[in-house]
Amino acid sequence: MTRFRDDMEAAQLAWKRRALPHVEGQGRWQKRPYDHILPEGHAQENLWPGIRADGAFPLDALLKVQRIQAHTGRDNLLSSWTLAANLYFPFGRSAGGLRLAADFLRANVDASIADVRSVELEWEHADGPAKLLGEAGGRRGSHQTSPDVAFKVTTTGGGDGVVLTEVKFTEHDFYACSVRKQLDDATKSTTCDALARLRTAPAALCGQHTVKGRRYWDHLATILDWDAPLRGCPAATAAYQLFRQQALAEALAARADQALVVSSLAYDARNAGLLASLRRTGRAGAADAPRDVRTDWSRLFRGKARFATFSHQSWVAFVRQASPRPAWCADWLAYVTDRYGL
């Protein structure tokens, strides 16, 4: 737990009392009750009214049509999946919203972005993660690398592109490698944590490849800065999600049909713990070890895909000052300001 997370829990519970006084009781996670989880049957109340079932842009109807698995923790008031839906999904539902998204991304992510064609949750390329990354047996939103939000764009040169976006709220890092957590200390020390040895044959030594058949290193082995002051594999302890998204971005950037591929992070600017989480990947005592994800993650990889970051605060501020903007944005701004303090 972090101070920021505790502050946000208190703020979300206060919002619940203001906005949802009719919702009583606790929700459950792994059979335990929690105040900050809405009770069963109240998933819609965790959404901005405009994307509820009876809103102008119903989210769940689209999830069903596109066969997207909503996050199992979507009823959590602190859910970053729900925050992503509330903050970004509505802007893919209207021409005015798409224009605002394009203007923001052009100014904050890449100047070559001309238009945003769509804003998608849990996006996957037509070839699918099984072909691109060796991730078999998953679906959009479950057991595969499908970015929280993807902005499908057109560049000023007329090419297609995509901005893959990991969306975070109160999380303190980007999680540890799912396979490494299952290894004993001796194995970790001779594979995940032995950077010089891992460099010689990353696919053969990485459990993601040998156990799961996931080919992340196929796209990252030749572009990682192996001389960077890292403790070991950058995915090992705190950056697994960024690592996977980077692999997907590089797999897409190698394709002729993608003129621009960006791996991006959308974060809450108040979440200092998340922003400093790369410290756990850097070698102790090294002056130039990774520290701030906003500046240091991009230094680790020298490939075709770019890495960019932007805060939820900067997005909301952009919409707030935009003119013209869709009429529904006034209600949306009031909601995200009251609920998230943005």
C-alpha positions in Angstrom: 0.0 0.0 0.0 1.1 3.6 -0.6 -0.1 6.9 0.8 -1.5 7.9 -2.6 -3.5 4.7 -2.8 -4.9 5.2 0.7 -5.8 8.8 -0.1 -7.6 7.7 -3.2 -9.5 5.0 -1.4 -10.7 7.6 1.1 -11.7 9.9 -1.8 -13.5 7.2 -3.7 -15.5 6.2 -0.6 -16.4 9.8 -0.1 -17.5 10.0 -3.8 -19.6 6.8 -3.3 -21.4 8.4 -0.4 -22.1 11.5 -2.4 -23.0 9.9 -5.8 -24.3 6.5 -4.9 -26.1 6.7 -1.6 -28.5 4.0 -2.6 -25.6 1.5 -3.0 -25.2 -0.2 0.3 -22.9 -3.1 1.5 -19.5 -4.3 0.4 -18.3 -6.1 -2.6 -16.0 -9.1 -2.6 -12.5 -9.9 -4.0 -11.2 -13.4 -3.6 -14.1 -14.1 -1.2 -13.2 -11.2 1.2 -15.4 -8.2 1.6 -14.2 -4.6 1.0 -15.8 -1.2 1.3 -14.1 0.1 -1.9 -15.7 -2.6 -4.0 -19.3 -2.2 -5.1 -21.6 -5.1 -4.3 -22.6 -7.5 -7.0 -25.1 -6.1 -9.5 -23.8 -2.6 -9.4 -21.1 -2.6 -12.1 -22.9 0.1 -14.1 -22.7 2.6 -11.2 -18.9 2.5 -11.4 -19.1 4.1 -14.9 -19.7 7.6 -16.0 -23.4 7.8 -16.8 -22.7 8.4 -20.5 -21.3 4.9 -20.9 -23.7 3.0 -18.8 -26.3 0.7 -20.4 -28.8 3.5 -20.7 -26.2 6.2 -21.7 -25.4 7.7 -25.1 -22.3 5.4 -25.5 -23.1 2.1 -23.8 -19.9 0.3 -22.9 -21.1 -3.2 -22.1 -23.0 -3.5 -25.4 -19.8 -2.9 -27.3 -17.8 -5.3 -25.0 -20.3 -8.0 -25.9 -20.3 -7.4 -29.7 -16.5 -7.3 -29.8 -16.1 -10.2 -27.4 -14.0 -8.2 -24.9 -13.5 -9.6 -21.4 -14.0 -6.8 -18.9 -11.5 -6.8 -16.0 -12.6 -9.0 -13.2 -12.0 -6.1 -10.8 -14.2 -3.6 -12.6 -16.4 -3.1 -9.6 -13.5 -1.8 -7.6 -13.7 2.0 -7.1 -9.9 2.1 -7.5 -10.0 0.0 -10.8 -7.6 1.4 -13.4 -9.6 -0.6 -16.0 -12.8 1.4 -15.0 -10.8 4.6 -15.0 -9.6 3.9 -18.5 -13.2 3.3 -19.6 -14.4 6.5 -17.9 -11.6 8.7 -19.1 -10.9 7.6 -22.7 -13.6 5.3 -24.1 -16.3 8.0 -24.6 -14.0 10.0 -27.0 -14.0 7.2 -29.5 -17.8 7.4 -29.8 -18.2 10.7 -31.7 -16.5 12.7 -34.4 -15.9 15.5 -32.0 -14.4 13.2 -29.4 -12.0 11.7 -32.0 -10.9 15.2 -33.0 -10.0 16.1 -29.4 -8.1 12.8 -29.0 -6.1 13.5 -32.2 -5.3 17.1 -31.1 -4.1 15.9 -27.7 -2.0 13.0 -29.0 -0.5 15.2 -31.7 0.6 17.7 -29.0 1.6 15.2 -26.3 2.7 11.9 -28.0 3.7 12.3 -31.6 3.5 15.3 -34.0 2.9 13.1 -37.0 -0.6 12.0 -35.8 -3.2 13.6 -38.1 -6.4 11.8 -37.1 -7.6 9.3 -34.6 -9.9 6.7 -36.3 -11.0 4.8 -33.2 -10.4 4.5 -29.5 -10.5 0.8 -28.4 -10.3 -1.0 -25.1 -8.2 -4.2 -24.8 -7.2 -3.9 -28.4 -5.6 -6.6 -30.5 -4.1 -6.6 -34.0 -5.9 -8.7 -36.7 -3.0 -11.2 -36.6 -3.6 -11.7 -32.9 -1.1 -12.1 -29.9 -0.7 -15.8 -30.7 1.0 -15.0 -34.0 2.8 -11.9 -32.9 3.9 -12.9 -29.4 3.3 -16.6 -29.0 0.5 -15.9 -26.5 -1.9 -18.7 -27.1 -5.4 -19.4 -25.6 -6.3 -15.8 -24.6 -8.8 -13.3 -25.7 -9.2 -9.5 -25.6 -8.9 -8.6 -21.9 -7.8 -12.0 -20.7 -4.5 -14.0 -20.7 -2.8 -12.0 -23.5 -1.1 -8.6 -24.1 -4.0 -6.4 -25.2 -3.4 -2.8 -24.2 -5.9 -1.1 -21.9 -6.6 1.6 -24.6 -5.4 1.8 -28.2 -5.7 4.9 -30.3 -5.8 3.8 -34.0 -4.4 6.8 -35.9 -3.6 8.1 -39.3 -0.3 9.9 -39.8 0.3 13.1 -41.7 1.8 11.0 -44.4 -1.4 9.0 -44.8 -0.2 5.8 -43.1 -1.9 3.8 -40.4 -0.6 3.7 -36.9 -1.5 2.9 -33.3 -0.8 4.3 -29.8 -0.8 1.4 -27.3 -1.6 2.7 -23.9 -1.1 1.1 -20.5 -3.5 3.0 -18.1 -2.7 3.1 -14.4 -4.4 4.7 -11.3 -3.3 3.7 -7.8 -0.9 0.8 -8.7 2.6 1.1 -7.3 4.4 -0.6 -10.2 3.9 -2.6 -13.4 4.0 -6.0 -11.7 6.6 -8.8 -11.6 7.1 -11.4 -14.3 4.4 -14.1 -13.8 6.8 -17.0 -14.5 9.7 -15.6 -12.3 7.4 -15.6 -9.3 7.2 -19.4 -9.6 10.9 -20.0 -9.7 13.2 -20.9 -6.7 15.9 -18.5 -5.7 18.7 -20.5 -7.3 17.0 -20.5 -10.7 16.2 -16.8 -10.5 19.8 -16.0 -9.7 21.1 -17.9 -12.8 18.5 -16.7 -15.3 16.3 -13.7 -14.6 18.9 -11.9 -12.4 22.0 -12.9 -14.4 21.9 -10.2 -17.0 25.3 -11.0 -18.6 24.3 -14.7 -18.9 20.7 -13.8 -20.1 22.2 -11.7 -22.8 23.9 -14.7 -24.4 20.6 -16.6 -25.0 17.5 -14.7 -23.6 14.9 -16.9 -25.3 16.6 -20.1 -24.1 16.9 -18.9 -20.5 13.6 -17.0 -20.1 10.8 -19.0 -18.5 8.2 -17.0 -20.5 9.7 -18.5 -23.6 10.7 -22.0 -22.4 7.6 -22.6 -20.2 4.9 -20.5 -21.8 6.1 -20.3 -25.4 5.8 -16.5 -25.3 8.2 -14.8 -27.7 8.8 -11.4 -26.1 12.6 -11.7 -26.5 12.2 -12.3 -30.3 11.4 -8.6 -30.5 13.4 -7.2 -27.7 16.7 -9.1 -27.5 18.5 -7.0 -30.3 17.2 -3.6 -29.1 17.6 -3.8 -25.3 20.6 -1.8 -24.0 22.3 -4.7 -22.4 24.9 -2.4 -20.9 22.4 -0.4 -19.0 22.8 -0.7 -15.2 20.0 -3.2 -14.6 19.7 -5.7 -11.8 18.6 -8.3 -14.3 15.8 -8.8 -16.8 13.8 -5.5 -16.9 10.5 -7.5 -16.6 11.6 -9.4 -13.5 10.3 -7.4 -10.5 8.4 -4.2 -11.4 8.0 -3.7 -15.2 6.5 -6.8 -16.6 3.5 -5.1 -18.2 5.7 -2.4 -19.8 8.0 -5.1 -21.1 5.1 -7.0 -22.7 3.6 -3.9 -24.3 7.1 -2.9 -25.6 7.4 -6.4 -27.2 4.0 -6.0 -28.9 4.9 -2.5 -30.1 8.1 -3.7 -31.7 6.3 -6.6 -33.3 3.9 -4.2 -34.9 6.5 -1.6 -35.8 8.3 -4.2 -37.9 5.3 -4.6 -40.1 4.9 -2.7 -43.3 1.3 -1.8 -42.6 2.2 0.3 -39.6 3.6 3.8 -40.2 3.7 4.7 -36.5 3.7 2.6 -33.4 3.9 4.1 -29.9 3.9 2.3 -26.6 2.6 4.7 -24.1 1.7 5.1 -20.4 -1.2 7.1 -19.1 -0.8 7.8 -15.3 -2.0 9.8 -12.4 0.5 12.6 -11.8 -0.1 12.2 -8.0 1.2 8.6 -8.0 4.8 9.2 -7.1 5.3 5.5 -6.2 4.4 4.3 -9.7 6.5 6.9 -11.4 9.6 5.8 -9.3 9.0 2.1 -9.6 11.8 1.5 -12.1 14.2 2.0 -9.2 13.6 -1.7 -8.4 14.9 -2.7 -11.8 18.1 -0.7 -11.6 21.5 -1.8 -10.2 22.0 -0.6 -6.7 24.4 2.3 -6.5 24.6 3.0 -10.2 24.3 6.8 -10.8 22.5 6.3 -14.2 20.2 3.4 -13.1 16.6 3.6 -14.2 14.5 5.7 -11.8 11.6 7.6 -13.4 9.5 5.6 -15.8 8.7 8.8 -17.8 12.3 9.4 -18.8 14.2 6.2 -18.2 12.1 3.3 -19.7 12.7 4.6 -23.3 16.4 4.7 -22.7 16.5 0.9 -22.3 15.3 0.1 -25.9 16.6 1.2 -29.2 14.0 -0.1 -31.6 11.4 1.3 -34.1 8.6 1.8 -31.6 8.5 5.0 -29.5 7.7 5.2 -25.8 5.6 8.2 -24.5 3.8 9.1 -21.4 1.0 11.5 -20.4 -0.9 12.1 -17.3 -4.7 11.8 -16.8 -4.5 15.4 -15.5 -3.0 16.7 -18.7 -5.8 14.9 -20.7 -8.6 16.3 -18.6 -7.0 19.8 -18.7 -6.8 19.6 -22.5 -10.5 18.7 -22.8 -11.4 21.4 -20.3 -9.8 24.2 -22.3 -10.7 22.8 -25.8 -13.1 24.8 -28.0 -15.2 23.7 -29.7 -15.9 20.4 -27.9 -18.9 18.0 -27.8 -21.8 19.1 -25.6 -21.5 15.9 -23.5 -18.0 16.9 -22.4 -19.5 19.3 -19.8 -21.1 16.5 -17.9 -18.1 14.3 -18.4 -15.8 17.0 -17.0 -18.0 17.5 -14.0 -18.0 13.7 -13.3 -14.2 13.2 -13.6 -13.5 16.3 -11.5 -15.9 15.2 -8.7 -14.9 11.6 -8.8 -11.2 11.5 -9.5 -10.2 15.1 -8.6 -8.8 15.6 -12.1 
